[in-house]
Amino acid sequence: MSHSWADQKGFFMSRHYQIATVFGGTGFVGRQVVRELALRGVIVKVATRVPERANYLRPCGAVGQIVPFICRYGDAESVAHAVKGSDFVINCVGILFERGKSSTFQKAHVEVPARIAQACAVEGVERFVHVSSLSCDKAQSKYAKSKLEGEKAVLANFPRATILRPSVIFGPDDHFFKMFAELSRYVPCLPLIGGGHTQLQPVYVGDVADAVMACLFTPRVREKHNPEGKIYELGGPEVLTFRQVYEKLFTYTERKRMLVSVPWGMAKVQASFLSLLPSPLLTCDQVETLKSDNVVSPGAYGFETLGLQPKSLDLILPGYLEGYRPGGKLAGSAYKT
Ligand SMILES: NC(=O)c1ccc[n+]([C@@H]2O[C@H](COP(=O)([O-])OP(=O)(O)OC[C@H]3O[C@@H](n4cnc5c(N)ncnc54)[C@H](OP(=O)(O)O)[C@@H]3O)[C@@H](O)[C@H]2O)c1
C-alpha cells in the first residue's frame, strides 16, 4: 500500500495520541486514575490548585507524559484552559468537610463540577467521567445532598457524562481504614456510631480506577453498554456493618480494641468538638451520612456491567495494615521463624 506525501503529512500532522485532564489528580483516587492513564500511553494533565503537589506523579509516565496543570477552580476560563485539547476528562475533586468560605460543599461538589462539565461541552471532549458518592440520593447529610446536586449540574451541562458512585474506598493511603488503624494504636476503645449497624460496601481504589478506564476505553462496554449518560454504583464484593469493618481491622492490625456504642445524638455532640480540629476525625455532617446504609442499590449498573470483578478486603488490607501490628510490620506471626 503506497502513501502519498500528502497522506503521510496528514498522518504526522494529525494527533495520534490521547490526552486526558484529571481534576483532583493529586488525591487518593485521582492519582490512581493518573497512573492507569499513564500505563495506557495517555498524556495526562493533572489539574491542581498547587502544581508542586503533582510533581511526585511525574515518574508514573515517560518524560513529559504527566503534566501538572494549575487550575483556579473559581475561574471558568482557567477550568476551560485545563480542559482544552483533552479527549478525556475525569473529575476527582471532593472534600469530606467544609473549611471557611472557599472550601464549601456547594463550591467543591456543585459549582466546580458544573464548571468542568460546561468546559467539556464547549471543548467537545470525547468522554467525561465524574466521581460522585454512593447513597448521595438517599443520605440526608450536607455532603450527600451536595454530591447529588453536583451530579445533576454535570448532566445538565454535559448529558453524555458518566457518573461513578463509589462506596467507601480502601487502599494504601485511604482516609478510612488507615485513620482507624492509626487511632487503634493510641486508644483503648473505638466508637460504634449509632450502634455500628450502618452497612458499608468498601471498594478498592484500584477497582474504582479500573471502572474509570472501562468507561473511557473498553470497546465491549461501548458496544454492548454505552456508559455515556449513565450512573454506576461501585461497591466491593462484601457488605459489612460498621462493627464488622472494625473486626476486619482488628484481624489485620492484630490489635483488639473495645467497641463502645455511641448513640446518634451523643456522636453529634462529640463530633461538634472534633470538628474544631484542623483535620477533623469526625464531623456532625459525617454522623448524618452514617445514618444511611452505603450499599449498591438492587438493579443499579455497576462493576458487572463494566465487565469487572472487584477485589475483596481480605486480598488488599493485609498489604497495608500489617504495619500497624504491635511491634510493626516484621513483628507479625507471618514473619516468626
Ligand atoms: N475516599 C473515599 O472513600 C470516597 C468515597 C466515595 C466517594 N469519594 C469521592 O471520590 C472523589 C475523590 O476522593 P479522594 O478520596 O481521592 O479525595 P482526596 O484524596 O481528598 O482528593 C481530592 C482532591 O480534590 C482537590 N481539592 C480538595 N479540596 C478542593 C477544593 N476546595 N477545591 C478544589 N479542589 C479541591 C485536591 O487537589 P489539589 O489540592 O491538588 O487541588 C485533592 O487532591 C471525591 O469526589 C470524593 O467525594 C471518595
The ligand as an SDF file (V2000), in Angstrom:
LIG
                    3D

 48 52  0  0  0  0  0  0  0  0999 V2000
  -12.2350    8.3120   49.5150 N   0  0  0  0  0  0  0  0  0  0  0  0
  -13.4260    7.7650   49.6360 C   0  0  0  0  0  0  0  0  0  0  0  0
  -13.6530    6.8700   50.4580 O   0  0  0  0  0  0  0  0  0  0  0  0
  -14.5490    8.2240   48.7340 C   0  0  0  0  0  0  0  0  0  0  0  0
  -15.7790    7.5490   48.8030 C   0  0  0  0  0  0  0  0  0  0  0  0
  -16.8200    7.9430   47.9600 C   0  0  0  0  0  0  0  0  0  0  0  0
  -16.6320    8.9820   47.0700 C   0  0  0  0  0  0  0  0  0  0  0  0
  -15.4330    9.6260   47.0330 N   0  0  0  0  0  0  0  0  0  0  0  0
  -15.2830   10.7290   46.0730 C   0  0  0  0  0  0  0  0  0  0  0  0
  -14.1750   10.4460   45.2330 O   0  0  0  0  0  0  0  0  0  0  0  0
  -13.5490   11.6730   44.8310 C   0  0  0  0  0  0  0  0  0  0  0  0
  -12.0700   11.5960   45.1660 C   0  0  0  0  0  0  0  0  0  0  0  0
  -11.9160   11.4080   46.5730 O   0  0  0  0  0  0  0  0  0  0  0  0
  -10.4820   11.2670   47.2440 P   0  0  0  0  0  0  0  0  0  0  0  0
  -10.6380   10.3470   48.3860 O   0  0  0  0  0  0  0  0  0  0  0  0
   -9.4660   10.9920   46.2110 O   0  0  0  0  0  0  0  0  0  0  0  0
  -10.2710   12.7520   47.8150 O   0  0  0  0  0  0  0  0  0  0  0  0
   -8.8700   13.4690   48.1870 P   0  0  0  0  0  0  0  0  0  0  0  0
   -7.7860   12.4720   48.3940 O   0  0  0  0  0  0  0  0  0  0  0  0
   -9.1770   14.3750   49.3380 O   0  0  0  0  0  0  0  0  0  0  0  0
   -8.5320   14.3140   46.9000 O   0  0  0  0  0  0  0  0  0  0  0  0
   -9.4020   15.2770   46.4120 C   0  0  0  0  0  0  0  0  0  0  0  0
   -8.6530   16.2510   45.5070 C   0  0  0  0  0  0  0  0  0  0  0  0
   -9.5160   17.3670   45.2950 O   0  0  0  0  0  0  0  0  0  0  0  0
   -8.7650   18.5780   45.2750 C   0  0  0  0  0  0  0  0  0  0  0  0
   -9.4490   19.5130   46.2030 N   0  0  0  0  0  0  0  0  0  0  0  0
   -9.5920   19.3980   47.5350 C   0  0  0  0  0  0  0  0  0  0  0  0
  -10.2980   20.4260   48.0210 N   0  0  0  0  0  0  0  0  0  0  0  0
  -10.6130   21.1920   46.9660 C   0  0  0  0  0  0  0  0  0  0  0  0
  -11.3380   22.3980   46.8210 C   0  0  0  0  0  0  0  0  0  0  0  0
  -11.8690   23.0250   47.8700 N   0  0  0  0  0  0  0  0  0  0  0  0
  -11.4760   22.9210   45.5890 N   0  0  0  0  0  0  0  0  0  0  0  0
  -10.9240   22.2980   44.5250 C   0  0  0  0  0  0  0  0  0  0  0  0
  -10.1970   21.1660   44.6200 N   0  0  0  0  0  0  0  0  0  0  0  0
  -10.0680   20.6230   45.8270 C   0  0  0  0  0  0  0  0  0  0  0  0
   -7.3780   18.2860   45.7990 C   0  0  0  0  0  0  0  0  0  0  0  0
   -6.4680   18.5650   44.7360 O   0  0  0  0  0  0  0  0  0  0  0  0
   -5.3970   19.7870   44.8060 P   0  0  0  0  0  0  0  0  0  0  0  0
   -5.1450   20.0520   46.2610 O   0  0  0  0  0  0  0  0  0  0  0  0
   -4.2080   19.2390   44.1070 O   0  0  0  0  0  0  0  0  0  0  0  0
   -6.0530   20.9160   44.0960 O   0  0  0  0  0  0  0  0  0  0  0  0
   -7.3850   16.7870   46.1290 C   0  0  0  0  0  0  0  0  0  0  0  0
   -6.2870   16.1460   45.5650 O   0  0  0  0  0  0  0  0  0  0  0  0
  -14.2830   12.7760   45.5780 C   0  0  0  0  0  0  0  0  0  0  0  0
  -15.2560   13.3240   44.7440 O   0  0  0  0  0  0  0  0  0  0  0  0
  -14.9400   12.0490   46.7440 C   0  0  0  0  0  0  0  0  0  0  0  0
  -16.1100   12.7100   47.1930 O   0  0  0  0  0  0  0  0  0  0  0  0
  -14.3890    9.2680   47.8300 C   0  0  0  0  0  0  0  0  0  0  0  0
  1  2  1  0
  2  3  2  0
  2  4  1  0
  4  5  1  0
  4 48  2  0
  5  6  2  0
  6  7  1  0
  7  8  2  0
  8  9  1  0
  8 48  1  0
  9 10  1  0
  9 46  1  0
 10 11  1  0
 11 12  1  0
 11 44  1  0
 12 13  1  0
 13 14  1  0
 14 15  2  0
 14 16  1  0
 14 17  1  0
 17 18  1  0
 18 19  2  0
 18 20  1  0
 18 21  1  0
 21 22  1  0
 22 23  1  0
 23 24  1  0
 23 42  1  0
 24 25  1  0
 25 26  1  0
 25 36  1  0
 26 27  1  0
 26 35  1  0
 27 28  2  0
 28 29  1  0
 29 30  1  0
 29 35  2  0
 30 31  1  0
 30 32  2  0
 32 33  1  0
 33 34  2  0
 34 35  1  0
 36 37  1  0
 36 42  1  0
 37 38  1  0
 38 39  2  0
 38 40  1  0
 38 41  1  0
 42 43  1  0
 44 45  1  0
 44 46  1  0
 46 47  1  0
M  CHG  2   8   1  16  -1
M  END
$$$$
